[in-house]
């Protein structure tokens, strides 16, 4: 894939959610919510201060992250659905 986000944007692949609850109930597709967890595919270089100084990104490719329910813009690249979001939309990194 030849796509690199600009500035403080991040390209994210959603992580697939479970088909069953912890109690063993099967969740139908119509009742599933889109997961708010993903894996960073690629990152931009970072934002810039007014002085022009670069602010480094806090995440890197391969990090598993949590993000808000309505975060990002859905795009399709090479037949795969991905999200592009600002770094500030990321709630945290899963260790």
Beta strands, then each sheet from edge to edge (+ up, - down):
strand 1: 9-14
strand 2: 37-43
strand 3: 47-48
strand 4: 54-55
strand 5: 64-67
strand 6: 73-77
strand 7: 80-86
strand 8: 90-94
sheet 1: 6+ 7- 1+ 2- 5+ 8-
sheet 2: 3+ 4-
end
